[in-house]
Every structure is written in structure tokens, then in C-alpha cells.
Amino acid sequence: MSHQSSLIADNIEQYLHEHENKDLLRFITCGSVDDGKSTLIGRLLHDSKMIFDDQLAAITQASKTKGTTGEEVDLALLVDGLQSEREQGITIDVAYRFFSTDKRKFIIADTPGHEQYTRNMATGASTAGLAVILIDARYGVQTQTRRHSFIADLLGIQHLVIAVNKMDLVDYSQARFDEIVADYRAFAEQLDASDIHFVPLSALKGDNVVDRGERLDWYQGPALLELLETVEVSRDQNLSDLRFPVQYVNRPNLDFRGYAGTLEAGILRPGQAVKALPSNKLSRVERIVTFEGDLDDAYPSQAITVTLEDEIDISRGDWLVAADADITLSNAFDADIVWMHDDALEPGRQYDIRMAGRAVAGHVDAIHYQVDVNSLERHGAERLELNAIARCRVALTAEVPIDDYARVPGTGSFIVIDRLTNVTVGAGMIRGAASVEGGAAEQVDWAGFELELNALVRKYFPHWEAKDVRELLKR
């Protein structure tokens, strides 16, 4: 198993050091149902020699009863691990896989194509730096292709690879590939993604996945793996705006108080002047502590514990930012929301909004517009159904720091939690501060209050009727 390196036999310590310091790319595969996403990942793992012999033997045996590729080994079974996925030949949940080459390490998220599981696709895309969007060469650009492209773009993924799969079923036709490229480019004019690549391939046969295929000799670009190894993603990180949301206050004894979390943006160094939000208290970084020892500097995505020179009140959900940073504090903001639950989003209903370690009660004050994923046209809406995407104004019961998602995704994103079931029902990307007349804290969500009251009454007073609850509300 694994790609071969002479260093493994000659100098294992140097090999491990080089492997540890390789660049890491997180990417997702998405697109319409049956476009071959799981098969593509299986082919990547197989042809890059990242499958153990016992794994290959297991899926070879499973292919005889659960496979969908006839006499050939069904490589999709490497990632379709749920019994229901193998029975139906579809992807339901997000499956994560790791592999590496001599040039880069990869974490792949295989996401579902069915519209019913779009919320799972959004979950996988939230941490990805690149999206491989598959298109079945027979059918071209589909509704889910547009939906997933729009969500990837909404989540700030800058690099899109449009993989036109199943070229073997259209006789490796260059004309068909060019037609699909033209259709997608026309749609992509409305997206913000700055880096789009097109690759023809056959995941089942292996053409243009890891190795170039002779049957696609008219294509002069790189194979998919070569593209994944060389795409430049290091510049996507924000190194200028310091953002360190505190996830945990570490107080093991009287002599140590540290603030633990993941650095979302910027570079942090000992001696640096910082400001705590929302209190606006100033201090300086004393130490940057990790399990391996203190650091001279920390970079985005590093998990660290920070100690300060001054004893100031900081708790979970507070931010450490640059001392001179000008960040808006507000109890309302505009955001793009992806709704992920069968129960529709109702403006005015109370939810828990969780953002950067902080949980605040709030509600959607207004729906500015909903986006049609087919045409990307905007239209009005009174509520949001499952998989709907809309620009909304969110009002909170407390002031919080507001970051634009496009600038700092880690602190500019949030999730919406149902207060009764504690289920995640939506995800959002902040687009800027807003104002709510009268303040969010002064507004009463009577509809949401009645729902919560009804649930409590049914639990503790099952003999009560709905009219009894309404009478109680009148009082």
C-alpha cells in the first residue's frame, strides 16, 4: 500500500519529517446523483496505491453482491460504507478519506448527490478548500450541479474542478466535452469563484484520474490527481486579520490561566498587543502554549493555548484580535442561510445561534430574498423550506462581534439550532452588520413561545387541551 519512496528504506526519520510537513488540501466531491463521486474517490485511492490488500479483497467480495459495475470491482464501496448506501448504490452521509502522494496530503469528503441530503453536502463543503464537481457526460449540467456549485461558491470555495465523468459512455467525445464546458461556463458567470478547471475522465476505467488516458489524447491538460497536487491554495489563508475565538479557559492551577482555541486568521506572536471582544480590554500575548512546547508564532488552523500578561475577564466565545482592529459589535446582521430541516424556517421564531464558540438566542427578522439555484434569480419568500437558500436579516438578544464570511470564514459563519430538539436546522454565512428597529432583545417571538409552551404542556400536563394553552397565553 501507499506510494513508494526510497526514503522509507534509506532514512525513515527524514521521510516522516517530510511527510509531516507536506501541504494539506481538503476537498469535496459533489454533483448530481449517480455522477460517480464515490467511484472517483475509490479510483484515486486504488491507482495511487492507498488501499490495503485486505480492503481490496473485501470490496472485491462485496462487489459480487452489492456492486453496480458488473464483473469489475466496484471501487465506490470503499467510501459507501453504510448498509443502506450499498443496498441503494447511493451516497447518503459524508464519507471522509485520507491519502497522500509525494507532493501533498489530502482529506476527501465524499458528499451525497440526492437533493434530500443537500445539507450533508453543505457540511462537507464547510471545511474544504477545493470542490470537485462531477458531471455525467451523458446528461450534462443538472439541477444538483448548479445547486452544489452555488453552495460551494457561497461557502467561499475559490477553486472548482469540473470533472466530466463517464466519458467512456459517450465514446470519449471531445465535442460532447466542449458542449458541457460551454454550458457550465455560461452558468459560472454568475459565481464568484476565481479558479475553475475542466477535466474529462472515466472514473470506472481510470482514464485521466491518476494517469493520462490514451483514449483522451485530444485533452492537453493535467490529469485530475496532477491538478489536485499543483493547485495553489496556500494564498487562500487570511494572514492579516487576527482572529482567535476562545473555546475553553484552561485553569489547571492557581499559577496558569490560558485561553484555548483554534487560530482562525492572522499570525499570533508573544509580545503582540491584543484586544478582547466584546469587552475591548487590552493586553499582550505572554506565551503560545502547545503540547509540543511553546511557539514563537502561530498560524491559521493551529490549535493553541494563549496566556496574557494581564488578568482580564475572558470567557468562552470571546475573541482575541489585534489591539487596533476595528470590528463592529451589533445585535443584528445580514446573512446567507442554507436551510437544512423539513420544518420550514419561520421569521420571528426563536432559535439558538451558535457562532465562534458563542451561543446567543435570536431569530430571523426578515427574509430579503430567496435564490433560485437553477437561474440564480432572486425572489421574495415568507418562509424557507428544506434546502432553500436565502439572504436574511438575523436579530440577536445580545451584541456580538460581526465578521464578513468572505474575509474570515471561521468567525463569519454560524449554525442555527432548534431550541426544543437541539437539532441543527440551518447554517449561515454573515455578510455584514445590520440594524433592527427597537433592538432584538425588545422583540417578543409569541409564535415561538407558544410552540415551546405547547411542548412543555404536552410533556408535563398531557390532559390539557390546546384551548387551555391559548387561555393561559391570554392571561
C-alpha positions in Angstrom: 0.0 0.0 0.0 0.9 3.7 -0.4 3.1 5.5 -2.9 6.7 4.3 -2.7 9.6 6.5 -1.6 13.2 5.4 -1.4 13.5 7.3 1.9 11.3 4.7 3.6 14.1 2.2 3.4 17.1 4.6 3.5 16.1 7.3 6.1 12.7 6.7 7.7 13.1 9.8 10.0 13.6 12.1 7.1 10.7 10.5 5.3 8.4 11.1 8.3 9.6 14.6 8.7 8.9 15.4 5.0 5.5 13.7 5.2 4.6 15.7 8.3 5.4 19.0 6.6 3.6 18.3 3.3 0.9 20.7 2.3 -2.6 19.5 3.1 -5.6 20.0 0.8 -9.1 19.4 1.9 -11.5 18.9 -1.0 -15.0 17.6 -1.6 -16.6 15.6 -4.5 -20.1 16.7 -5.3 -22.7 16.9 -8.1 -25.9 15.2 -9.2 -26.9 11.7 -8.1 -25.1 8.8 -9.9 -22.4 11.0 -11.4 -19.8 8.6 -10.0 -18.4 10.5 -7.0 -17.7 7.5 -4.8 -16.2 5.6 -7.7 -13.9 8.5 -8.5 -12.6 8.5 -4.9 -12.2 4.8 -5.0 -10.2 5.1 -8.2 -8.0 7.8 -6.7 -7.2 5.6 -3.7 -6.7 2.5 -5.8 -4.5 4.0 -8.5 -2.4 6.0 -6.0 -1.9 2.7 -4.1 -3.6 3.8 -0.9 -5.7 0.6 -0.4 -4.6 -2.2 1.8 -4.7 -5.7 0.3 -7.4 -6.8 2.8 -9.6 -3.8 1.9 -9.3 -4.6 -1.8 -10.2 -8.3 -1.1 -13.2 -7.2 1.0 -14.7 -4.9 -1.7 -13.9 -7.5 -4.4 -16.1 -9.9 -2.4 -18.7 -7.3 -1.7 -18.9 -6.3 -5.4 -20.4 -9.7 -6.2 -23.5 -9.0 -4.1 -23.6 -5.2 -3.7 -21.7 -3.9 -6.7 -23.1 -2.0 -9.6 -20.2 -2.5 -12.1 -20.9 -6.0 -13.4 -17.8 -8.2 -13.3 -15.4 -5.3 -12.3 -14.5 -4.4 -8.8 -16.9 -1.7 -7.5 -14.5 0.9 -6.1 -17.4 3.0 -4.8 -17.8 0.5 -2.0 -14.6 1.9 -0.4 -16.5 5.0 0.7 -20.1 3.9 0.6 -19.9 2.1 4.0 -23.5 2.3 5.2 -25.6 -0.8 4.6 -28.4 1.4 3.1 -25.8 3.1 0.8 -24.6 -0.3 -0.6 -28.2 -1.5 -1.0 -29.3 1.5 -3.0 -26.0 2.3 -4.7 -26.1 5.9 -3.5 -24.2 8.1 -1.0 -26.2 9.3 2.0 -23.8 10.6 4.6 -20.5 12.4 4.1 -17.6 10.0 4.0 -14.1 11.2 4.7 -10.9 9.6 3.4 -7.2 10.4 3.7 -4.4 9.7 1.2 -1.1 11.3 0.2 1.3 11.5 -2.7 4.9 12.6 -2.8 3.8 16.2 -3.2 0.7 16.7 -1.0 -1.6 15.2 1.6 -5.3 15.1 1.0 -8.5 14.8 3.0 -11.5 14.0 0.8 -15.2 14.4 1.7 -17.5 12.3 -0.5 -20.8 14.1 -0.3 -24.3 13.0 -1.4 -25.8 13.9 -4.7 -29.5 13.5 -3.8 -31.4 16.7 -3.1 -32.7 15.2 0.1 -29.2 15.2 1.5 -28.0 18.6 0.3 -27.5 19.6 4.0 -24.8 16.9 4.2 -23.1 18.4 1.1 -23.0 21.8 2.8 -21.5 20.2 5.9 -18.7 18.6 3.9 -18.0 21.8 1.9 -17.7 24.0 5.0 -14.1 23.0 5.6 -13.0 22.4 2.0 -10.6 24.5 0.0 -11.5 22.9 -3.3 -14.5 21.3 -4.8 -14.5 18.6 -7.5 -17.9 18.9 -9.1 -18.8 15.8 -11.2 -21.0 15.9 -14.3 -22.3 12.8 -16.1 -21.2 13.2 -19.7 -24.5 11.7 -20.9 -26.7 14.3 -19.1 -24.6 17.4 -18.8 -25.3 20.2 -16.3 -28.1 19.2 -13.9 -30.1 21.0 -11.2 -27.9 19.5 -8.4 -24.8 20.5 -10.4 -26.0 24.1 -10.2 -27.1 23.8 -6.6 -23.8 22.3 -5.4 -21.8 24.8 -7.4 -23.8 27.7 -5.9 -23.4 26.3 -2.3 -19.6 25.8 -2.8 -19.3 29.3 -4.1 -21.5 30.6 -1.2 -19.2 28.9 1.2 -16.2 30.7 -0.3 -14.5 27.8 -2.1 -12.3 29.6 -4.6 -11.1 26.5 -6.6 -13.6 24.4 -8.6 -12.6 21.4 -10.7 -15.4 20.4 -13.1 -14.8 16.7 -13.7 -16.8 15.5 -16.7 -17.2 11.8 -15.8 -18.3 8.7 -17.7 -16.6 9.8 -20.9 -16.4 6.1 -21.8 -20.2 6.1 -22.2 -20.1 8.9 -24.9 -17.2 7.3 -26.8 -14.7 9.8 -25.3 -16.2 12.6 -27.5 -14.4 15.9 -27.5 -17.5 17.6 -28.9 -19.6 16.4 -26.0 -17.0 17.6 -23.5 -16.7 21.0 -25.2 -20.5 21.4 -25.1 -20.7 20.7 -21.4 -17.8 23.1 -20.7 -19.7 25.9 -22.6 -22.9 25.2 -20.7 -21.2 25.3 -17.3 -19.2 28.5 -18.2 -22.4 30.3 -19.0 -23.8 29.3 -15.6 -20.5 30.1 -13.8 -20.5 33.7 -15.0 -22.8 34.4 -12.0 -20.4 32.8 -9.5 -17.6 34.5 -7.6 -15.2 31.5 -7.9 -11.9 32.8 -9.4 -10.3 29.5 -10.4 -12.2 26.9 -12.5 -10.7 23.9 -14.3 -12.3 21.3 -16.6 -11.1 17.7 -16.8 -12.7 14.9 -18.9 -12.3 11.5 -17.3 -13.7 8.0 -16.7 -13.6 7.0 -13.0 -14.7 3.5 -13.8 -12.0 2.9 -16.4 -9.3 5.1 -14.8 -8.8 7.4 -17.7 -7.4 10.8 -16.6 -7.9 10.2 -12.9 -4.3 9.4 -11.8 -2.8 8.6 -15.1 -3.4 10.2 -18.5 -5.7 8.1 -20.8 -4.8 7.3 -24.4 -8.4 7.5 -25.3 -8.5 11.1 -24.2 -5.4 12.1 -26.1 -7.2 15.2 -27.5 -7.2 16.7 -24.0 -3.9 18.5 -23.3 -4.4 19.5 -19.7 -3.3 17.7 -16.5 -5.0 14.6 -15.1 -7.2 15.1 -12.0 -4.5 14.0 -9.5 -1.9 16.2 -11.1 -4.3 19.1 -10.8 -5.0 18.4 -7.2 -1.3 18.2 -6.4 -0.5 21.6 -8.0 -3.4 23.9 -7.4 -2.3 26.8 -5.3 -4.3 27.0 -2.0 -1.8 28.4 0.5 -2.7 32.0 -0.5 -6.3 31.5 0.4 -5.5 31.9 4.1 -6.1 35.2 5.7 -2.8 36.2 7.4 -3.6 39.8 8.0 -6.7 39.9 10.3 -6.0 38.3 13.7 -9.0 36.2 14.9 -8.7 33.9 17.9 -12.1 32.8 19.3 -11.8 31.3 22.7 -13.2 27.8 23.0 -12.1 26.9 26.5 -10.5 28.7 29.5 -7.7 26.4 30.8 -7.2 26.8 34.5 -5.4 23.7 35.9 -3.9 25.5 38.9 -3.6 29.0 40.5 -0.4 29.8 38.5 -1.8 29.2 35.0 -4.7 30.7 33.1 -4.7 30.0 29.4 -7.3 30.5 26.6 -7.6 27.6 24.3 -8.9 27.6 20.7 -8.1 27.4 17.0 -6.5 30.4 15.4 -8.9 31.3 12.5 -6.9 34.1 10.8 -3.8 36.1 11.2 -0.4 35.4 12.8 0.0 35.5 16.6 3.3 36.0 18.4 4.4 36.5 22.0 4.6 40.2 22.9 1.8 41.1 20.4 -0.8 43.6 21.6 -4.3 42.2 21.5 -7.8 43.2 22.4 -10.6 41.0 23.9 -14.0 41.3 22.4 -16.7 42.2 23.3 -15.1 43.8 26.4 -12.5 45.8 24.4 -9.9 45.2 27.2 -6.3 45.4 26.0 -3.3 43.2 26.9 -0.3 41.5 25.4 0.4 37.8 24.5 2.7 36.3 27.1 3.0 32.7 25.7 1.7 30.5 23.0 1.4 27.0 24.5 1.0 23.7 22.7 1.5 20.0 23.8 4.9 20.0 22.0 6.1 23.2 23.7 5.8 27.0 23.4 5.7 28.5 19.9 7.4 31.7 18.6 4.4 32.2 16.2 1.1 30.6 15.4 -0.7 30.4 12.1 -4.3 29.8 10.9 -5.8 26.4 11.8 -3.4 25.7 14.6 -4.9 24.7 17.9 -3.1 26.6 20.7 -3.4 27.9 24.2 -2.7 31.6 24.7 -1.7 33.3 28.0 -1.8 37.1 28.5 0.3 39.5 30.6 -2.8 40.9 32.3 -5.6 39.3 34.2 -8.7 40.3 32.2 -12.1 38.7 32.1 -12.3 36.4 29.1 -14.7 33.5 28.7 -15.8 31.0 26.0 -17.0 32.8 22.9 -14.9 35.9 23.4 -12.4 36.9 20.7 -8.8 38.0 20.8 -8.0 40.4 17.9 -5.3 42.9 17.1 -5.3 45.8 19.5 -6.0 48.3 16.7 -8.7 46.2 15.0 -11.9 48.0 14.2 -14.6 45.3 14.5 -18.3 46.1 14.6 -20.4 45.0 17.6 -24.0 44.5 16.7 -27.2 42.6 17.7 -28.2 42.1 14.1 -26.5 41.1 10.8 -27.4 40.1 7.2 -26.5 36.6 6.2 -27.0 33.9 3.6 -28.8 31.0 5.2 -28.9 27.4 3.9 -32.0 25.7 5.5 -31.4 22.1 6.4 -34.6 20.8 8.1 -38.0 19.5 7.0 -39.7 22.1 9.3 -39.6 25.4 7.5 -37.8 28.5 8.8 -40.4 30.9 10.1 -39.4 34.6 10.6 -39.9 35.6 14.2 -39.4 32.1 15.7 -36.6 31.9 18.3 -33.6 29.8 17.6 -30.1 29.4 19.2 -27.5 31.0 17.0 -24.0 29.5 17.6 -21.0 31.3 16.2 -17.3 31.1 17.0 -17.9 29.3 20.3 -20.7 31.6 21.5 -24.4 30.7 21.7 -27.0 33.5 21.5 -30.7 33.4 21.2 -32.1 35.1 18.1 -34.5 34.9 15.2 -34.7 35.7 11.5 -36.2 39.2 11.5 -36.7 39.3 7.7 -36.1 37.3 4.5 -34.7 39.8 2.0 -34.8 37.3 -0.9 -34.6 33.6 -1.8 -32.2 32.4 -4.6 -33.4 30.1 -7.4 -30.5 27.6 -7.8 -31.3 26.9 -11.4 -31.2 30.5 -12.7 -29.6 32.2 -9.6 -32.5 34.7 -9.8 -33.8 36.3 -6.6 -37.4 36.3 -5.5 -39.4 37.1 -2.3 -40.2 34.4 0.3 -42.3 34.3 3.5 -40.6 31.1 4.8 -37.7 28.8 3.9 -38.3 25.2 3.1 -35.8 22.3 3.2 -32.6 23.1 1.0 -33.7 26.7 0.4 -31.0 29.4 0.3 -31.8 33.0 1.1 -30.4 36.3 2.2 -31.9 37.1 5.6 -31.6 39.6 8.5 -30.9 37.9 11.8 -31.6 39.6 15.1 -29.9 38.5 18.4 -30.6 39.2 22.1 -27.1 40.4 22.7 -24.4 42.3 20.8 -21.6 40.2 19.3 -18.6 40.9 17.1 -19.5 40.8 13.4 -17.2 39.4 10.7 -17.8 39.1 7.0 -17.7 35.4 6.0 -15.8 36.2 2.8 -13.0 37.7 4.8 -12.8 35.4 7.8 -14.9 32.2 7.3 -14.1 30.9 10.8 -15.7 33.8 12.6 -18.1 34.8 9.9 -20.2 31.7 10.0 -22.9 30.3 12.3 -25.3 27.5 12.7 -29.0 27.6 13.7 -30.2 25.3 16.5 -33.8 24.4 17.2 -34.3 25.3 20.9 -36.7 22.4 21.6 -34.9 19.5 19.9 -31.3 20.8 19.9 -31.1 19.8 16.2 -29.0 21.8 13.7 -31.6 23.2 11.3 -29.6 25.7 9.3 -26.2 27.2 8.5 -25.3 30.7 7.6 -22.6 33.0 6.3 -22.5 36.5 7.6 -22.4 39.3 5.0 -22.3 42.4 7.3 -23.8 44.1 10.3 -27.5 45.3 10.2 -29.8 47.2 12.4 -33.2 46.2 13.9 -35.5 48.9 15.0 -36.3 48.6 18.7 -33.4 46.0 19.2 -33.7 42.3 19.0 -33.9 41.9 22.8 -37.1 44.0 22.9 -38.9 41.9 20.4 -41.1 39.0 21.6 -41.5 35.9 19.5 -45.0 34.9 20.5 -45.3 32.2 17.9 -42.1 30.5 19.0 -43.1 31.0 22.7 -46.4 29.3 22.0 -44.7 26.3 20.3 -42.3 25.9 23.3 -45.1 26.3 25.8 -47.2 23.7 23.9 -44.3 21.2 24.0 -43.8 21.7 27.8 -47.5 21.4 28.5 -47.7 18.1 26.4 -44.8 16.7 28.4 -45.9 17.7 32.0 -49.7 18.2 31.6 -50.8 15.6 29.0 -54.5 16.1 29.9 -54.5 19.8 28.9 -56.0 20.8 25.6 -54.9 23.4 23.1 -57.6 25.8 24.2 -56.2 25.7 27.8 -52.8 26.8 26.5 -54.4 29.7 24.5 -56.3 30.8 27.6 -53.0 30.7 29.5 -51.3 32.9 26.9 -54.2 35.5 27.0 -53.6 35.9 30.7 
